[in-house]
Amino acid sequence: MRTPADLKKEIESRLKKYLSRDKTGIRHELLKLFLKVKSLRVADIYENLKDRFTTSHHSIASMVGIIASKIGILHVRKNKDNVTTHYELKEQYEDIVTKLVGPV
């Protein structure tokens, strides 16, 4: 069984690999948004990034999905009627994200 320290190292490794493939800087900016704003919807992220990056709502949703499921650093919260999904950066990983993307 993995210890919490082992899990943190694994997540940091996954996040480093994910960010190393960031050619435009959009992944870094997306993670900085999660450091600034605690709870975001895909639509909120898209509105914030669309003027600075050539992107689509679908590509933002894909990035958030990868960060939430494969890297595992986001909480996924749905409202009662399952229409709106909010994503939040897990507190225990804020230090890793700050270290890798820089201060906000």
Summary of the structure (lengths in Angstrom):
residues: 104
radius of gyration: 13.6
end to end distance: 34.4
largest distance: 44.6
contacts: 269
relative contact order: 0.19
helix: 60%
strand: 12%
